[in-house]
Amino acid sequence: MTSESNIPLSSARGRRLLAVLCAVAFLDFVDASITNVALPHIRTALGFSVQTLQWVPSAYLLTYGGLMLLGGRLSDLFGRRRVLLTGTAIVAVGSLAGGLAGNELVFIVARLVQGAGAALMLPAALSTLTTTFTDPADRHRALGVWGGVAGLSSAAGILIGGALVEGPGWRWVMFVNPIACALIVPAVLAVLGADRPAAATSRFDVAGSALVTGGMLLLVYGLVEAPTQGWAAASTWLEFAGAAVLLAVFAAVERVASDPILPLGTFRIRGLAAANVTGLIGFAGMLAMFFFLTVYMQNVLGYSPLAAGAAYLPLTFAVGVSSGIGAKLVTRTGSRAVICGGALVAAGGLLLLSRVPVHGHYLTDILPGLLVFAFGVGPVFVGVTAAANAGAEAARAGLVAAILNSAQQIGGALGLAVLSVLATSRTDHVIGTGARTDVAATEGFRRALLVGAIITAAAALTALRTSNTRQDPMAAQPAGAAPSAAPAEQALSSESG
């Protein structure tokens, strides 16, 4: 148990701590989308080709998703504050290098460094939250705020990026991060006391770490490159096969390792596997919306970067409201109903957006779908996070947080890769019929959003197997509060929730 356990959320210190942890999450999530509206400017300034430009967002995703498990385990082994501060420093250095970059290679490397730092920050922050606010009501409220921040950050990233591009210039989508990090570091030092490692051992599983990191990096790389290389290309299948082999060997090594980086018994925590699958599927269907809708507004409707970002303002407010509602419902009805209901509502919003016309109007064709989507996505974020962390003991909180976020990032990468292929295929087909480019592009976006709605609705089905926190006795037990004489296995049970 760390020195930060059992802080009431109602206390001044509890509120300050939650604000700092959510600021960390906001910074990490925003960095995944803040460069999107700046892509044309980055391409012109640094000489990117059309093929290499995709690595501006993808490089961050690669190390962010690929190193998340490693970051989660490091936070358990070496202390969460230490890992959080280290990750923040890495993000600041990578961002500064990206802002000063004079060519595409330096910029891509800077984005890789940013993602690596974020992979350390996020699991350390989330596990600090779940092990600090141990009262069930406090934890649900805190996760509600966290879920709201996670839900609105993608839209906020586009808005902030657009404002910076049209204001001080595109380099400030990178320069803004060192400033944010300079504010976060003293805040963390002020509200987060020095903590002891949560895990019982400080020994490090080198072989397991190398295998899981290599497998995750290769998997995410394959997903990112598949739309460009082609899903049927030999290189794509080799990348997926290589990832499968590395992860299979990793599982075998973890069975016999004395101190595994990922104890396989972790997946026997009630509802954890189902929560991660639900997060993966939900993110696959939902997150691609920001990409397709932004491109539609800029390329078809002619919105400026700032106008495209401002279009998401109602969504950001609605996500904040829906996350608060979702947190209260989690306490009253449990996470399962909240996830199912939220996923179906979000799917309805995507269905509305899938009907956007070529000459669409914001108030009638975009805003209604955005608002419906927002009132669904907030509860999904809150419910999935609560369900995944419900039975996690303190010694594994960082790892559980990392597993959840890895699943979500892989889901986002998979969804964008698959839906991009579907959109491109539909666009090419319509162009072949002699239609105008804007008509064909809109048809592609409509197809992608429709399939995204179907995928999001499917997440409601997998949510039926998640732990229902209202009925789960582990949800009412403070993380790490089990008697010390009880073995860790008492925190584990079969997937029967």
Residue pairs with C-beta under 8 A, 6 or more apart in sequence:
1 131
1 198
1 394
1 480
1 481
2 79
2 80
2 131
2 132
2 195
2 196
2 198
2 394
3 193
3 194
3 195
3 196
4 17
4 128
4 131
4 132
4 192
4 193
4 195
5 131
5 132
5 134
5 394
5 478
5 479
5 480
6 132
6 134
6 135
6 478
7 13
7 14
7 17
7 132
7 133
8 14
8 135
8 138
9 15
9 18
9 133
9 135
9 138
9 141
9 142
10 138
13 191
14 132
14 133
14 138
16 190
16 191
17 128
17 132
17 191
17 192
18 129
18 133
18 142
18 145
20 184
20 187
20 188
20 191
20 192
21 125
21 126
21 128
21 129
21 146
22 145
22 146
22 149
23 180
23 183
23 184
23 187
24 84
24 88
24 121
24 122
24 125
24 184
24 188
25 122
25 125
25 126
25 146
25 149
25 150
25 153
26 149
26 153
26 156
27 91
27 118
27 121
27 177
27 180
27 181
27 184
28 64
28 91
28 118
28 121
28 122
29 149
29 150
29 153
29 154
29 157
30 153
30 154
30 156
30 157
30 160
31 60
31 91
31 114
31 118
31 157
31 177
32 57
32 60
32 61
32 64
32 154
32 157
33 57
33 153
33 154
33 155
33 157
33 158
33 161
33 290
34 157
34 158
34 160
34 161
34 164
34 173
34 176
35 42
35 56
35 57
35 60
35 111
35 161
35 173
36 57
36 157
36 158
36 161
36 290
36 291
36 294
37 158
37 161
37 162
37 165
37 294
37 298
37 305
37 308
37 309
38 161
38 164
38 165
38 170
38 173
38 305
39 53
39 56
39 57
41 165
41 169
41 170
42 48
42 53
42 56
42 107
42 170
43 50
43 53
45 170
46 101
46 102
46 103
46 104
46 107
47 103
47 104
48 56
48 104
51 228
52 104
52 108
54 224
54 228
55 108
55 111
55 224
56 107
56 108
56 111
57 111
58 224
59 108
59 109
59 111
59 112
59 115
60 111
60 112
60 114
60 115
60 118
61 115
61 220
61 224
61 409
61 412
61 413
62 112
62 115
62 217
62 220
62 221
62 224
63 112
63 113
63 114
63 115
63 116
63 119
63 217
64 115
64 116
64 118
64 119
64 409
65 115
65 119
65 216
65 220
65 406
65 409
65 410
65 413
66 115
66 119
66 213
66 216
66 217
66 219
66 220
66 221
67 115
67 116
67 119
67 120
67 213
67 216
67 217
68 119
68 122
68 123
68 216
68 402
68 405
68 406
68 409
69 212
69 213
69 216
69 261
69 262
69 399
69 402
69 403
69 406
70 119
70 209
70 212
70 213
70 261
70 402
71 83
71 87
71 119
71 120
71 121
71 122
71 123
71 124
71 398
71 402
72 123
72 124
72 127
72 398
72 399
72 400
72 401
72 402
72 403
73 205
73 209
73 261
73 262
73 398
73 399
73 402
74 83
74 120
74 398
75 83
75 84
75 120
75 123
75 124
75 127
75 198
75 398
76 127
76 197
76 198
76 199
76 395
76 396
76 397
76 398
76 399
77 197
77 199
77 201
77 202
77 204
78 197
78 202
79 194
79 195
79 196
79 197
79 198
80 124
80 125
80 127
80 128
80 192
80 195
80 198
80 398
81 124
81 128
81 188
81 192
81 193
81 194
81 195
83 120
83 121
83 124
83 398
84 120
84 121
84 124
84 125
84 128
84 188
84 192
85 185
85 188
85 189
86 117
86 120
87 117
87 118
87 119
87 120
87 121
87 124
88 117
88 121
88 181
88 184
88 185
88 188
89 117
89 181
89 185
90 113
90 114
90 116
90 117
90 120
91 113
91 114
91 117
91 118
91 121
91 177
91 181
92 117
92 177
92 178
92 181
92 182
93 113
93 117
94 110
94 111
94 112
94 113
94 114
94 116
94 117
95 110
95 114
95 174
95 175
95 176
95 177
95 178
95 181
96 174
96 175
96 177
96 178
97 106
97 109
97 110
97 113
98 106
98 107
98 110
98 111
98 114
98 174
99 171
99 172
99 174
99 175
99 178
100 171
101 107
101 110
101 174
110 174
114 177
122 401
122 402
122 405
123 398
123 399
123 401
123 402
123 405
124 398
126 146
126 385
126 389
126 401
126 404
126 405
127 198
127 397
127 398
127 400
127 401
128 192
129 142
129 143
129 146
130 139
130 143
130 389
130 392
130 397
130 400
130 401
130 479
131 198
131 394
131 397
131 479
131 480
133 139
133 141
133 142
134 478
134 479
134 480
134 481
135 478
136 331
136 469
136 475
136 476
137 331
139 386
139 389
140 327
140 328
140 330
140 331
140 386
140 469
141 327
141 331
143 327
143 330
143 382
143 385
143 386
143 389
144 323
144 324
144 326
144 327
144 328
144 330
144 382
145 323
145 324
145 327
146 381
146 382
146 385
147 323
147 326
147 327
147 378
147 379
147 381
147 382
147 383
147 385
148 319
148 320
148 322
148 323
148 324
148 378
148 381
148 382
150 381
150 385
151 319
151 320
151 322
151 323
151 374
151 377
151 378
151 381
152 315
152 316
152 319
152 320
154 287
154 290
155 290
155 312
155 313
155 315
155 316
155 319
156 312
156 316
158 290
158 294
158 308
158 309
158 312
159 309
159 310
159 312
159 313
159 316
160 173
160 176
160 309
161 173
161 305
161 309
162 304
162 305
162 306
162 307
162 308
162 309
162 310
163 306
163 309
164 170
164 172
164 173
164 176
165 172
165 173
165 305
165 306
166 304
166 305
166 306
198 394
198 395
198 396
198 397
198 398
198 480
199 395
199 396
200 395
201 259
203 258
203 259
204 259
204 261
205 254
205 257
205 259
205 260
205 261
207 253
207 257
208 250
208 253
208 254
208 257
208 260
208 261
208 262
209 261
211 246
211 247
211 249
211 250
211 253
212 246
212 247
212 250
212 261
212 262
214 246
215 243
215 244
215 246
215 247
215 250
216 243
216 247
216 406
216 410
218 239
218 242
218 243
218 246
219 239
219 240
219 243
219 247
219 410
220 409
220 410
220 413
221 239
222 236
222 239
222 240
222 243
223 410
223 413
223 414
223 417
224 413
224 417
225 235
225 236
225 239
226 236
226 417
226 421
227 417
227 420
227 421
227 424
229 235
229 236
230 236
231 421
250 262
251 264
253 260
254 260
254 261
254 262
254 263
254 264
255 264
262 399
262 403
263 396
263 399
265 488
265 489
265 492
266 272
266 396
266 399
266 400
266 403
267 273
268 492
268 493
268 494
268 495
269 391
269 392
269 396
269 400
269 491
269 492
269 493
270 390
270 391
270 467
270 472
270 474
270 492
270 493
270 494
270 495
270 496
270 497
271 387
271 388
271 390
271 391
271 465
271 466
271 467
271 468
271 472
271 495
271 497
272 388
272 391
272 392
272 400
272 403
272 467
273 495
274 387
274 462
274 463
274 465
274 466
274 467
274 495
274 497
275 384
275 387
275 388
275 404
275 466
275 467
276 388
276 403
276 404
276 407
277 407
277 462
277 465
278 339
278 343
278 384
278 387
278 459
278 462
278 463
278 466
279 384
279 388
279 404
279 407
279 408
279 411
280 407
280 408
280 410
280 411
280 414
281 411
281 455
281 456
281 458
281 459
281 462
282 343
282 346
282 380
282 384
282 408
282 411
282 456
282 459
283 407
283 408
283 409
283 411
283 412
283 415
284 411
284 412
284 414
284 415
284 418
284 455
285 346
285 347
285 350
285 415
285 451
285 452
285 453
285 454
285 455
285 456
285 457
285 458
285 459
286 346
286 350
286 373
286 377
286 380
286 415
286 452
286 456
287 411
287 412
287 415
287 416
288 412
288 415
288 416
288 419
288 420
288 448
288 452
289 350
289 353
289 373
289 449
289 452
290 312
291 416
292 419
292 423
292 445
292 448
292 449
293 353
293 366
293 445
293 449
294 308
295 441
295 445
296 356
296 360
296 441
296 442
296 445
297 303
297 307
297 308
297 311
297 366
298 304
298 305
298 308
299 438
299 441
300 358
300 360
300 438
300 441
300 442
300 445
301 359
301 360
303 311
311 362
311 366
311 370
312 370
314 367
314 370
314 371
314 374
315 370
315 371
315 373
315 374
316 374
318 370
318 371
318 374
318 375
318 378
319 374
319 377
319 378
320 378
321 375
321 378
322 342
322 374
322 375
322 376
322 377
322 378
322 379
323 378
323 379
323 381
323 382
324 378
325 378
325 379
326 338
326 342
326 378
326 379
326 380
326 381
326 382
326 383
327 382
329 337
329 338
329 379
330 338
330 382
330 383
330 386
330 469
330 470
331 470
332 470
333 470
334 468
334 469
334 470
334 471
334 472
335 382
335 383
335 384
335 386
335 387
335 390
335 466
335 467
335 468
335 469
335 470
336 383
336 387
336 463
336 464
336 466
336 467
336 468
337 468
338 379
338 380
338 382
338 383
339 379
339 380
339 383
339 384
339 387
339 459
339 460
339 463
339 466
340 460
340 463
340 464
341 376
341 379
341 460
342 376
342 377
342 378
342 379
342 380
342 383
343 376
343 380
343 456
343 457
343 459
343 460
343 463
344 376
344 457
344 460
345 372
345 373
345 375
345 376
345 379
346 372
346 373
346 376
346 377
346 380
346 456
347 376
347 453
347 454
347 456
347 457
347 460
348 372
348 373
348 376
348 453
349 369
349 370
349 371
349 372
349 373
349 374
349 375
349 376
350 369
350 373
350 449
350 450
350 452
350 453
350 456
351 369
351 449
351 450
351 453
352 368
352 369
352 372
352 373
353 366
353 369
353 370
353 373
353 449
354 446
354 447
354 449
354 450
354 452
354 453
355 365
355 446
356 365
356 366
356 369
356 442
356 445
356 446
356 449
357 365
357 442
358 438
358 439
358 442
360 366
380 459
383 463
383 466
384 404
384 463
384 466
385 404
386 469
386 475
387 466
387 467
387 468
387 469
388 400
388 403
388 404
389 397
389 400
389 401
389 404
389 479
390 467
390 469
390 472
390 474
390 475
391 467
391 472
391 474
391 475
391 491
391 492
391 493
392 400
392 479
392 491
393 479
393 480
393 482
393 488
393 491
394 479
394 480
395 480
395 488
397 479
397 480
415 452
415 455
418 451
419 448
419 451
419 452
420 448
422 444
422 447
422 448
422 451
423 444
423 445
423 447
423 448
424 444
425 444
426 443
426 444
426 446
426 447
426 448
427 440
427 441
427 443
427 444
428 440
430 439
430 440
430 443
430 444
431 437
431 440
435 443
465 495
465 497
466 497
467 474
467 475
467 497
468 497
469 475
471 497
472 497
474 491
482 490
482 491
